[in-house]
Amino acid sequence: MSSVEPPDNPNKIVITDCSDDSRWLKYKADTGQLANDTPGGRHLINAIVQKQADGSWKVSEYGVHEAGTC
């Protein structure tokens, strides 16, 4: 978790993480064939989660950055 707002009674949480797909390969959705033989890498992930009026929490923003960002 990167931050909570406001700290004493949060209604917004910012999450920063890293995903590693350096051992994954991409395949074409329509044919199932290998798209390329270049593995991914480490990707920075950012998300914002906000408290809803009913007390539940929902992701309002989610972003995965390009390989090499973390």
Backbone as numpy.savetxt, mean C-alpha at the origin, in Angstrom:
# Nx Ny Nz CAx CAy CAz Cx Cy Cz
2.80 2.43 11.70 1.95 3.59 11.70 2.85 4.81 11.70
2.50 5.78 10.87 3.31 6.99 10.79 2.77 8.11 11.66
1.43 8.25 11.69 0.85 9.31 12.52 -0.62 9.04 12.78
-1.11 9.65 13.85 -2.53 9.63 14.18 -2.99 11.05 14.41
-4.20 11.36 13.99 -4.73 12.72 14.14 -6.17 12.66 14.64
-6.51 13.42 15.64 -5.63 14.00 16.66 -5.10 12.90 17.58
-3.99 13.13 18.22 -3.34 12.09 19.02 -4.19 11.54 20.16
-5.01 12.38 20.78 -5.77 11.94 21.95 -7.04 11.17 21.60
-7.61 11.37 20.41 -8.82 10.66 19.99 -8.80 10.56 18.46
-8.00 9.67 17.93 -7.75 9.64 16.48 -9.00 9.38 15.64
-9.07 10.09 14.51 -10.07 9.81 13.49 -9.41 9.64 12.12
-8.08 9.79 12.10 -7.31 9.61 10.87 -5.97 9.00 11.24
-5.60 7.94 10.52 -4.31 7.29 10.75 -3.58 7.21 9.42
-2.32 7.62 9.42 -1.48 7.54 8.23 -0.52 6.37 8.45
-0.51 5.45 7.48 0.31 4.24 7.57 1.34 4.25 6.44
2.58 3.98 6.77 3.66 3.85 5.79 4.28 2.47 5.97
4.48 1.78 4.85 5.03 0.43 4.91 5.88 0.18 3.67
6.45 -0.98 3.59 7.26 -1.38 2.45 6.84 -2.78 2.01
6.67 -2.97 0.72 6.32 -4.27 0.16 7.47 -4.75 -0.70
7.78 -6.03 -0.58 8.89 -6.59 -1.34 8.37 -7.62 -2.33
8.39 -7.26 -3.61 8.01 -8.23 -4.65 9.21 -8.56 -5.54
10.40 -8.54 -4.93 11.63 -8.79 -5.69 11.74 -10.22 -6.20
10.90 -11.11 -5.72 10.91 -12.50 -6.20 9.64 -12.82 -6.99
8.91 -11.78 -7.40 7.68 -11.97 -8.17 7.93 -11.64 -9.63
7.18 -12.27 -10.50 7.20 -11.95 -11.92 5.79 -11.59 -12.36
5.67 -10.77 -13.41 4.37 -10.35 -13.91 3.91 -11.28 -15.03
2.63 -11.58 -14.97 2.01 -12.41 -16.01 0.86 -11.63 -16.65
0.59 -11.92 -17.89 -0.50 -11.27 -18.62 -1.83 -11.86 -18.14
-2.78 -10.98 -17.82 -4.07 -11.42 -17.30 -4.87 -12.19 -18.34
-4.76 -11.80 -19.59 -5.59 -12.42 -20.63 -5.07 -13.78 -21.09
-3.76 -13.99 -21.05 -3.20 -15.25 -21.56 -2.53 -16.10 -20.49
-2.17 -15.49 -19.37 -1.44 -16.21 -18.34 0.03 -16.40 -18.66
0.46 -15.84 -19.77 1.87 -15.95 -20.18 2.71 -14.94 -19.40
3.97 -15.26 -19.26 4.91 -14.37 -18.58 5.02 -13.06 -19.36
4.83 -11.93 -18.67 4.90 -10.61 -19.33 6.35 -10.20 -19.55
7.20 -10.46 -18.56 8.64 -10.23 -18.69 9.34 -11.05 -17.62
10.62 -11.13 -17.68 11.34 -11.93 -16.70 12.12 -11.07 -15.71
11.65 -9.83 -15.53 12.30 -8.90 -14.60 11.54 -8.89 -13.28
12.19 -9.31 -12.20 11.50 -9.28 -10.91 11.25 -7.85 -10.45
10.35 -7.69 -9.50 10.02 -6.37 -8.96 11.10 -5.83 -8.06
10.72 -5.28 -6.94 11.65 -4.72 -5.98 10.92 -4.34 -4.71
11.46 -3.39 -4.00 10.85 -2.92 -2.75 10.09 -1.64 -3.04
8.80 -1.64 -2.67 7.89 -0.54 -2.98 7.40 0.14 -1.70
7.50 1.46 -1.65 6.92 2.23 -0.57 5.40 2.19 -0.70
4.71 1.97 0.42 3.25 1.96 0.44 2.78 3.00 1.45
1.83 3.83 1.04 1.22 4.82 1.92 -0.29 4.58 1.94
-0.89 4.69 3.12 -2.34 4.55 3.23 -2.86 5.53 4.27
-4.06 6.02 4.05 -4.76 6.83 5.03 -6.04 6.10 5.38
-6.25 5.90 6.69 -7.43 5.21 7.19 -8.20 6.21 8.04
-9.51 6.34 7.78 -10.31 7.33 8.49 -11.49 6.68 9.20
-11.77 7.18 10.40 -12.89 6.69 11.19 -14.19 7.24 10.61
-15.16 6.36 10.46 -16.45 6.72 9.89 -17.43 7.08 11.01
-18.54 7.70 10.64 -19.55 8.13 11.61 -20.10 6.95 12.43
-20.13 5.75 11.84 -20.66 4.58 12.55 -19.61 3.90 13.43
-18.39 4.47 13.48 -17.32 3.92 14.32 -16.39 2.97 13.60
-16.72 2.58 12.37 -15.84 1.71 11.60 -14.70 2.53 11.00
-13.69 1.82 10.52 -12.54 2.46 9.89 -12.48 2.03 8.44
-12.19 2.98 7.55 -12.09 2.67 6.12 -10.85 3.33 5.52
-10.24 2.61 4.57 -9.10 3.16 3.84 -9.63 4.20 2.86
-9.14 5.43 2.98 -9.59 6.49 2.08 -8.58 6.77 0.97
-7.33 6.44 1.21 -6.28 6.60 0.20 -5.29 5.45 0.34
-4.79 4.98 -0.81 -3.83 3.88 -0.81 -2.93 4.05 -2.02
-1.64 4.02 -1.81 -0.71 4.18 -2.93 0.49 3.28 -2.80
0.82 2.63 -3.93 2.01 1.79 -4.02 2.95 2.48 -5.00
4.14 2.83 -4.53 5.11 3.54 -5.36 5.97 2.56 -6.15
6.76 3.08 -7.06 7.56 2.24 -7.95 8.65 1.49 -7.18
9.16 0.45 -7.81 10.21 -0.36 -7.20 11.43 0.50 -6.89
12.05 0.22 -5.76 13.24 0.95 -5.35 12.97 2.12 -4.43
11.72 2.30 -4.01 11.38 3.46 -3.18 11.49 3.19 -1.69
11.83 1.97 -1.31 12.09 1.73 0.13 13.08 0.60 0.28
